[in-house]
Amino acid sequence: MQALSKTQQGITLIELMIVVAIIGIIAAFAIPGYNDSVRKGNRTEARAVVTEAAARQEKRFSQSFAYTQDMTDLGYGANPFITENGRYSVAATGTATTFTITATARGDQVDDNCDGFALDHLGQRTVTEGTVADCWNR
C-alpha cells in the first residue's frame, strides 16, 4: 500500500491578497496618469471648435461687416453650443466690431488643468487656468 502524499494545489489566501495589493498599487499610479492623458486629448475638441467658430466669425464679418454674439448665426445648433462629445460649452461675446469665442469645460473635463479656452478677433489666445503654451500647444 502506498502512502498518501499531501501536495499543494491552488493558492493560499495570503498569496491572493499579495497579488491584489500589488495590482492596487499599480492602479493607484496608472489611473491618474491615464485620466490626465485623456483630458489632455479632449482639449483638441475645444481648440478645434473655438478656431472654427472664429473663422466663421471672420467670414460673417466679411459679408455683413459685423460680428455676432449668437452661435446659431454662425451655423451652430444652439447658443451656447455644446461640443459633439459634450465636454465643452462654446459661446461668443463681443460687439459688432470685436468678438471672443470661449470654450468652457463641462463634466469630467472641469478637472483638467486647462478648463477654458478663448480666441478673440485679434487672434489672441487665452486660457482661464494654466498657461497658453501648455493649453493651446499640447
MARSE-774077 format. One line per 10 residues: number of its first residue (from 1); their letters; for each residue x, y, z negated of N, C-alpha, C, O, CB. Coordinates in nm, 2 decimals. Glycine has a CB too. Layout:
BEGIN
NUM> A> X/Y/Z/X/Y/Z/X/Y/Z/X/Y/Z/X/Y/Z  ...
! end
This chain:
BEGIN
1> MQALSKTQQG> 0.08/-0.12/0.00/0.00/0.00/0.00/0.09/0.12/0.00/0.19/0.13/-0.07/-0.09/0.00/-0.12  0.05/0.22/0.08/0.13/0.35/0.09/0.08/0.45/-0.01/-0.04/0.45/-0.04/0.12/0.40/0.24  0.17/0.52/-0.05/0.14/0.63/-0.15/0.08/0.75/-0.07/0.13/0.79/0.03/0.26/0.67/-0.23  -0.02/0.81/-0.13/-0.08/0.93/-0.06/0.02/1.05/-0.08/0.06/1.08/-0.19/-0.22/0.96/-0.12  0.05/1.11/0.03/0.13/1.23/0.02/0.04/1.36/0.03/-0.05/1.36/0.11/0.24/1.24/0.13  0.07/1.45/-0.05/0.00/1.57/-0.05/0.07/1.67/0.04/0.18/1.72/0.02/-0.02/1.64/-0.20  0.00/1.70/0.15/0.06/1.80/0.24/-0.03/1.93/0.24/-0.15/1.92/0.23/0.07/1.74/0.39  0.04/2.04/0.26/-0.04/2.17/0.25/-0.10/2.19/0.39/-0.03/2.18/0.49/0.06/2.28/0.21  -0.22/2.22/0.39/-0.29/2.26/0.51/-0.36/2.39/0.49/-0.42/2.42/0.38/-0.40/2.15/0.55  -0.35/2.48/0.59/-0.41/2.61/0.58/-0.32/2.71/0.50/-0.20/2.69/0.49/-0.54/2.60/0.50
11> ITLIELMIVV> -0.38/2.82/0.46/-0.30/2.93/0.39/-0.37/2.96/0.26/-0.49/2.93/0.24/-0.29/3.05/0.48  -0.29/3.01/0.17/-0.34/3.04/0.04/-0.41/3.18/0.04/-0.39/3.26/0.13/-0.23/3.03/-0.07  -0.48/3.21/-0.06/-0.54/3.34/-0.08/-0.44/3.45/-0.09/-0.46/3.56/-0.03/-0.64/3.34/-0.20  -0.33/3.42/-0.16/-0.22/3.52/-0.17/-0.16/3.56/-0.03/-0.14/3.67/0.00/-0.11/3.47/-0.27  -0.14/3.46/0.05/-0.08/3.48/0.18/-0.18/3.56/0.27/-0.14/3.65/0.34/-0.05/3.34/0.25  -0.31/3.53/0.26/-0.41/3.61/0.33/-0.41/3.75/0.28/-0.43/3.84/0.37/-0.55/3.54/0.31  -0.40/3.77/0.15/-0.41/3.91/0.10/-0.28/3.99/0.15/-0.30/4.11/0.17/-0.41/3.91/-0.05  -0.17/3.93/0.16/-0.05/3.99/0.20/-0.07/4.04/0.35/-0.03/4.15/0.38/0.07/3.90/0.19  -0.12/3.95/0.43/-0.14/3.98/0.57/-0.24/4.10/0.58/-0.22/4.19/0.66/-0.19/3.86/0.65  -0.35/4.10/0.51/-0.45/4.21/0.51/-0.38/4.34/0.47/-0.41/4.44/0.52/-0.57/4.17/0.42
21> AIIGIIAAFA> -0.30/4.33/0.36/-0.23/4.45/0.32/-0.14/4.51/0.42/-0.13/4.63/0.44/-0.15/4.42/0.19  -0.07/4.42/0.49/0.03/4.47/0.60/-0.05/4.53/0.71/-0.01/4.64/0.76/0.11/4.35/0.65  -0.16/4.47/0.75/-0.25/4.53/0.85/-0.30/4.67/0.81/-0.31/4.76/0.89/-0.36/4.44/0.89  -0.34/4.68/0.68/-0.39/4.80/0.63/-0.29/4.91/0.64/-0.32/5.03/0.67/-0.44/4.79/0.49  -0.17/4.88/0.60/-0.06/4.98/0.60/-0.03/5.03/0.74/-0.01/5.14/0.77/0.07/4.92/0.54  -0.03/4.93/0.84/0.00/4.97/0.98/-0.12/5.06/1.03/-0.09/5.16/1.10/0.01/4.84/1.06  -0.24/5.02/1.00/-0.35/5.10/1.04/-0.35/5.24/0.98/-0.39/5.34/1.05/-0.48/5.03/1.01  -0.31/5.25/0.86/-0.30/5.38/0.79/-0.21/5.48/0.87/-0.24/5.60/0.86/-0.26/5.37/0.65  -0.11/5.43/0.93/-0.02/5.52/1.01/-0.07/5.53/1.15/-0.05/5.64/1.21/0.12/5.46/1.00  -0.12/5.43/1.21/-0.16/5.43/1.35/-0.28/5.51/1.38/-0.29/5.58/1.48/-0.17/5.29/1.40
31> IPGYNDSVRK> -0.39/5.50/1.30/-0.52/5.56/1.34/-0.51/5.71/1.34/-0.56/5.77/1.44/-0.62/5.51/1.24  -0.45/5.78/1.24/-0.45/5.93/1.25/-0.37/5.97/1.38/-0.41/6.07/1.44/-0.39/5.99/1.13  -0.26/5.91/1.41/-0.19/5.94/1.53/-0.27/5.92/1.66/-0.26/6.00/1.75/-0.06/5.86/1.54  -0.34/5.81/1.66/-0.43/5.78/1.77/-0.54/5.89/1.79/-0.56/5.94/1.90/-0.49/5.64/1.76  -0.60/5.93/1.68/-0.71/6.03/1.68/-0.66/6.16/1.73/-0.72/6.23/1.80/-0.77/6.04/1.54  -0.54/6.20/1.68/-0.48/6.33/1.73/-0.45/6.32/1.88/-0.47/6.42/1.95/-0.34/6.35/1.65  -0.40/6.21/1.93/-0.38/6.20/2.07/-0.51/6.21/2.15/-0.51/6.27/2.26/-0.31/6.06/2.10  -0.61/6.15/2.10/-0.74/6.15/2.17/-0.79/6.30/2.17/-0.84/6.35/2.28/-0.85/6.06/2.10  -0.78/6.37/2.06/-0.83/6.51/2.06/-0.75/6.59/2.15/-0.80/6.68/2.22/-0.82/6.56/1.91  -0.62/6.57/2.15/-0.53/6.65/2.24/-0.57/6.62/2.39/-0.57/6.72/2.47/-0.38/6.61/2.22
41> GNRTEARAVV> -0.61/6.50/2.42/-0.65/6.47/2.56/-0.78/6.53/2.59/-0.81/6.57/2.70/-0.66/6.32/2.58  -0.87/6.55/2.49/-1.00/6.61/2.51/-0.99/6.76/2.54/-1.08/6.82/2.60/-1.09/6.59/2.39  -0.88/6.82/2.50/-0.86/6.96/2.53/-0.87/6.99/2.68/-0.91/7.10/2.72/-0.73/7.01/2.47  -0.83/6.90/2.76/-0.83/6.92/2.90/-0.97/6.96/2.95/-0.98/7.04/3.04/-0.79/6.79/2.97  -1.07/6.90/2.89/-1.21/6.93/2.93/-1.24/7.08/2.91/-1.30/7.14/2.99/-1.31/6.84/2.85  -1.20/7.13/2.79/-1.22/7.27/2.76/-1.15/7.36/2.86/-1.20/7.46/2.91/-1.19/7.30/2.62  -1.02/7.33/2.88/-0.94/7.42/2.96/-0.99/7.42/3.11/-0.99/7.52/3.17/-0.79/7.37/2.96  -1.03/7.30/3.15/-1.09/7.30/3.29/-1.21/7.38/3.31/-1.23/7.45/3.41/-1.11/7.15/3.33  -1.31/7.36/3.21/-1.43/7.44/3.22/-1.41/7.59/3.21/-1.47/7.66/3.28/-1.53/7.39/3.12  -1.33/7.63/3.12/-1.30/7.77/3.10/-1.24/7.83/3.22/-1.28/7.94/3.27/-1.21/7.79/2.97
51> TEAAARQEKR> -1.14/7.76/3.28/-1.08/7.81/3.40/-1.17/7.81/3.52/-1.17/7.91/3.60/-0.96/7.72/3.44  -1.26/7.71/3.53/-1.36/7.71/3.64/-1.46/7.82/3.62/-1.50/7.88/3.72/-1.43/7.57/3.64  -1.51/7.84/3.50/-1.60/7.95/3.48/-1.54/8.09/3.51/-1.61/8.17/3.56/-1.65/7.94/3.33  -1.42/8.10/3.47/-1.35/8.23/3.51/-1.34/8.25/3.66/-1.36/8.36/3.71/-1.21/8.24/3.44  -1.31/8.15/3.73/-1.31/8.16/3.88/-1.45/8.19/3.93/-1.46/8.27/4.03/-1.26/8.02/3.94  -1.55/8.13/3.87/-1.69/8.16/3.91/-1.73/8.31/3.88/-1.80/8.37/3.96/-1.79/8.07/3.85  -1.67/8.36/3.77/-1.70/8.50/3.74/-1.63/8.59/3.84/-1.69/8.69/3.89/-1.64/8.53/3.59  -1.51/8.56/3.88/-1.44/8.64/3.98/-1.52/8.63/4.12/-1.53/8.73/4.19/-1.30/8.59/4.00  -1.57/8.52/4.15/-1.64/8.50/4.28/-1.77/8.59/4.27/-1.80/8.66/4.36/-1.68/8.36/4.30  -1.84/8.58/4.15/-1.96/8.66/4.14/-1.93/8.81/4.14/-2.00/8.89/4.20/-2.03/8.63/4.00
61> FSQSFAYTQD> -1.82/8.85/4.08/-1.78/8.99/4.08/-1.75/9.04/4.23/-1.78/9.16/4.26/-1.66/9.02/3.99  -1.69/8.96/4.31/-1.65/9.00/4.44/-1.78/9.01/4.53/-1.78/9.08/4.63/-1.56/8.89/4.51  -1.89/8.94/4.49/-2.01/8.95/4.56/-2.11/9.06/4.51/-2.18/9.12/4.59/-2.08/8.82/4.56  -2.11/9.08/4.38/-2.21/9.17/4.32/-2.15/9.29/4.24/-2.22/9.37/4.19/-2.31/9.10/4.23  -2.02/9.29/4.23/-1.94/9.39/4.16/-1.98/9.40/4.02/-1.98/9.51/3.96/-1.97/9.53/4.23  -2.01/9.29/3.96/-2.05/9.28/3.81/-2.03/9.14/3.76/-2.06/9.04/3.83/-2.19/9.33/3.79  -1.97/9.13/3.64/-1.96/9.00/3.57/-2.09/8.98/3.50/-2.18/9.07/3.49/-1.84/9.00/3.47  -2.11/8.86/3.45/-2.23/8.82/3.38/-2.20/8.76/3.25/-2.09/8.71/3.23/-2.32/8.72/3.47  -2.29/8.76/3.16/-2.28/8.70/3.03/-2.36/8.57/3.02/-2.36/8.50/2.92/-2.32/8.80/2.91  -2.43/8.54/3.13/-2.52/8.42/3.13/-2.46/8.31/3.21/-2.43/8.33/3.33/-2.66/8.46/3.19
71> MTDLGYGANP> -2.43/8.20/3.15/-2.36/8.09/3.22/-2.45/8.03/3.33/-2.40/7.97/3.42/-2.33/7.98/3.12  -2.58/8.05/3.32/-2.67/8.00/3.42/-2.65/8.08/3.55/-2.67/8.02/3.66/-2.82/8.00/3.38  -2.61/8.20/3.54/-2.58/8.28/3.66/-2.46/8.23/3.73/-2.43/8.26/3.85/-2.56/8.43/3.62  -2.38/8.16/3.66/-2.25/8.10/3.72/-2.27/7.96/3.77/-2.18/7.90/3.82/-2.14/8.10/3.61  -2.40/7.91/3.76/-2.43/7.78/3.81/-2.43/7.67/3.71/-2.44/7.55/3.75/-2.33/7.75/3.92  -2.41/7.70/3.58/-2.42/7.60/3.48/-2.56/7.58/3.43/-2.65/7.67/3.45/-2.33/7.64/3.36  -2.59/7.47/3.38/-2.73/7.43/3.34/-2.79/7.50/3.22/-2.91/7.50/3.21/-2.74/7.29/3.33  -2.71/7.56/3.14/-2.76/7.62/3.02/-2.67/7.73/2.97/-2.55/7.74/3.02/-2.77/7.51/2.90  -2.72/7.81/2.88/-2.64/7.92/2.82/-2.65/7.92/2.67/-2.76/7.95/2.62/-2.68/8.06/2.88  -2.55/7.88/2.59/-2.42/7.83/2.64/-2.42/7.70/2.70/-2.51/7.61/2.68/-2.32/7.84/2.52
81> FITENGRYSV> -2.32/7.67/2.78/-2.31/7.54/2.85/-2.23/7.44/2.76/-2.13/7.48/2.70/-2.23/7.56/2.98  -2.29/7.32/2.75/-2.22/7.22/2.67/-2.15/7.13/2.78/-2.21/7.08/2.87/-2.33/7.13/2.59  -2.02/7.11/2.75/-1.94/7.03/2.85/-2.00/6.89/2.87/-2.07/6.84/2.78/-1.80/7.02/2.80  -1.95/6.82/2.97/-2.00/6.69/3.01/-2.00/6.59/2.90/-2.10/6.52/2.88/-1.92/6.64/3.13  -1.89/6.59/2.82/-1.88/6.49/2.71/-1.93/6.55/2.58/-1.92/6.48/2.48/-1.73/6.45/2.70  -1.98/6.67/2.58/-2.04/6.73/2.46/-1.94/6.77/2.36/-1.98/6.80/2.24/-2.13/6.63/2.40  -1.81/6.79/2.39/-1.71/6.82/2.29/-1.69/6.97/2.28/-1.63/7.02/2.18/-1.58/6.76/2.33  -1.74/7.05/2.37/-1.72/7.20/2.37/-1.85/7.27/2.41/-1.92/7.22/2.50/-1.61/7.24/2.46  -1.87/7.38/2.35/-1.98/7.47/2.39/-1.91/7.59/2.46/-1.82/7.65/2.40/-2.07/7.52/2.27  -1.95/7.63/2.58/-1.88/7.73/2.66/-1.98/7.84/2.68/-2.09/7.83/2.73/-1.83/7.67/2.80
91> AATGTATTFT> -1.93/7.97/2.65/-2.01/8.09/2.66/-1.93/8.20/2.73/-1.81/8.20/2.72/-2.07/8.13/2.53  -2.01/8.29/2.79/-1.95/8.41/2.85/-1.99/8.53/2.77/-2.10/8.55/2.73/-1.98/8.43/3.00  -1.89/8.62/2.74/-1.93/8.75/2.68/-1.86/8.86/2.76/-1.77/8.83/2.85/-1.88/8.76/2.53  -1.90/8.99/2.74/-1.83/9.10/2.81/-1.93/9.20/2.86/-2.04/9.21/2.81/-1.75/9.05/2.92  -1.89/9.28/2.96/-1.97/9.38/3.02/-1.97/9.36/3.17/-1.93/9.25/3.22/-1.91/9.52/2.99  -2.02/9.46/3.24/-2.03/9.44/3.39/-1.89/9.44/3.45/-1.87/9.39/3.56/-2.11/9.56/3.45  -1.79/9.50/3.38/-1.65/9.51/3.43/-1.55/9.42/3.36/-1.43/9.42/3.39/-1.61/9.65/3.43  -1.59/9.35/3.25/-1.50/9.27/3.18/-1.57/9.14/3.14/-1.69/9.14/3.13/-1.45/9.34/3.05  -1.49/9.03/3.11/-1.55/8.91/3.06/-1.45/8.83/2.98/-1.33/8.85/3.00/-1.61/8.82/3.18  -1.50/8.75/2.90/-1.43/8.65/2.82/-1.51/8.52/2.82/-1.62/8.52/2.78/-1.39/8.70/2.68
101> ITATARGDQV> -1.45/8.41/2.87/-1.51/8.28/2.87/-1.45/8.21/2.75/-1.33/8.20/2.73/-1.49/8.20/3.00  -1.53/8.16/2.66/-1.49/8.10/2.54/-1.54/7.95/2.52/-1.66/7.93/2.54/-1.53/8.18/2.41  -1.46/7.86/2.49/-1.50/7.72/2.47/-1.47/7.70/2.32/-1.36/7.71/2.27/-1.42/7.62/2.56  -1.58/7.65/2.25/-1.57/7.63/2.11/-1.60/7.48/2.08/-1.69/7.42/2.13/-1.68/7.71/2.03  -1.51/7.42/2.00/-1.52/7.28/1.98/-1.64/7.24/1.90/-1.70/7.32/1.83/-1.40/7.23/1.90  -1.69/7.12/1.93/-1.81/7.06/1.87/-1.78/6.92/1.82/-1.68/6.86/1.87/-1.93/7.06/1.96  -1.85/6.87/1.72/-1.84/6.73/1.68/-1.70/6.70/1.62/-1.64/6.78/1.55/-1.87/6.64/1.79  -1.65/6.59/1.65/-1.52/6.54/1.61/-1.40/6.63/1.66/-1.30/6.64/1.59/-1.49/6.40/1.65  -1.43/6.70/1.77/-1.32/6.79/1.82/-1.29/6.91/1.73/-1.19/6.97/1.75/-1.36/6.83/1.96  -1.38/6.94/1.64/-1.36/7.05/1.55/-1.24/7.03/1.46/-1.17/7.12/1.42/-1.49/7.07/1.46
111> DDNCDGFALD> -1.20/6.90/1.44/-1.09/6.86/1.36/-0.95/6.88/1.43/-0.85/6.87/1.37/-1.10/6.72/1.31  -0.96/6.92/1.56/-0.84/6.94/1.64/-0.77/7.07/1.59/-0.83/7.16/1.55/-0.87/6.95/1.79  -0.64/7.07/1.61/-0.56/7.20/1.58/-0.59/7.31/1.67/-0.57/7.43/1.64/-0.41/7.17/1.58  -0.64/7.28/1.79/-0.68/7.38/1.89/-0.83/7.36/1.91/-0.87/7.29/2.00/-0.60/7.36/2.02  -0.91/7.43/1.83/-1.06/7.41/1.84/-1.13/7.51/1.92/-1.25/7.51/1.93/-1.11/7.40/1.71  -1.06/7.61/1.98/-1.13/7.71/2.06/-1.04/7.77/2.16/-0.92/7.80/2.13/-1.18/7.82/1.97  -1.08/7.78/2.29/-1.01/7.84/2.40/-1.08/7.96/2.46/-1.20/7.96/2.46/-0.98/7.73/2.51  -1.01/8.06/2.50/-1.07/8.17/2.57/-0.98/8.22/2.68/-0.86/8.21/2.68/-1.10/8.29/2.46  -1.05/8.27/2.78/-0.98/8.33/2.90/-1.06/8.45/2.94/-1.18/8.45/2.96/-0.97/8.22/3.02  -0.99/8.56/2.96/-1.06/8.69/2.99/-1.03/8.73/3.14/-0.96/8.66/3.22/-1.01/8.80/2.90
121> HLGQRTVTEG> -1.09/8.84/3.18/-1.08/8.89/3.31/-0.94/8.93/3.36/-0.92/8.94/3.48/-1.18/9.01/3.33  -0.85/8.95/3.26/-0.71/8.98/3.30/-0.63/8.85/3.31/-0.51/8.86/3.34/-0.66/9.07/3.19  -0.69/8.74/3.28/-0.62/8.61/3.28/-0.54/8.58/3.16/-0.46/8.49/3.15/-0.52/8.62/3.40  -0.57/8.65/3.05/-0.51/8.63/2.92/-0.57/8.51/2.85/-0.69/8.51/2.83/-0.51/8.76/2.83  -0.49/8.42/2.81/-0.54/8.30/2.74/-0.52/8.32/2.59/-0.42/8.37/2.54/-0.46/8.18/2.79  -0.62/8.29/2.51/-0.61/8.29/2.37/-0.67/8.17/2.31/-0.74/8.09/2.37/-0.69/8.42/2.31  -0.64/8.15/2.18/-0.70/8.03/2.11/-0.74/8.08/1.97/-0.69/8.18/1.92/-0.59/7.92/2.09  -0.84/8.01/1.91/-0.88/8.05/1.78/-0.80/7.99/1.67/-0.80/8.05/1.55/-1.03/8.01/1.76  -0.73/7.89/1.70/-0.64/7.82/1.60/-0.53/7.76/1.67/-0.54/7.72/1.79/-0.72/7.71/1.52  -0.41/7.76/1.61/-0.29/7.71/1.68/-0.23/7.81/1.76/-0.25/7.93/1.75/-0.33/7.59/1.77
131> TVADCWNR> -0.14/7.77/1.85/-0.07/7.87/1.94/-0.11/7.85/2.08/-0.15/7.74/2.12/0.09/7.86/1.92  -0.10/7.96/2.16/-0.14/7.95/2.30/-0.05/7.84/2.37/-0.10/7.77/2.45/-0.12/8.09/2.37  0.08/7.84/2.34/0.17/7.75/2.41/0.13/7.60/2.38/0.13/7.52/2.47/0.31/7.77/2.36  0.10/7.57/2.25/0.06/7.44/2.21/-0.07/7.40/2.27/-0.09/7.28/2.32/0.06/7.42/2.06  -0.17/7.49/2.27/-0.31/7.45/2.30/-0.33/7.46/2.46/-0.40/7.37/2.51/-0.40/7.54/2.23  -0.28/7.55/2.52/-0.31/7.57/2.67/-0.22/7.48/2.75/-0.25/7.45/2.87/-0.30/7.71/2.71  -0.10/7.46/2.71/0.00/7.39/2.79/0.02/7.24/2.76/0.09/7.17/2.84/0.13/7.45/2.77  -0.05/7.19/2.67/-0.04/7.04/2.63/-0.17/6.97/2.64/-0.17/6.85/2.61/0.03/7.02/2.50
! end
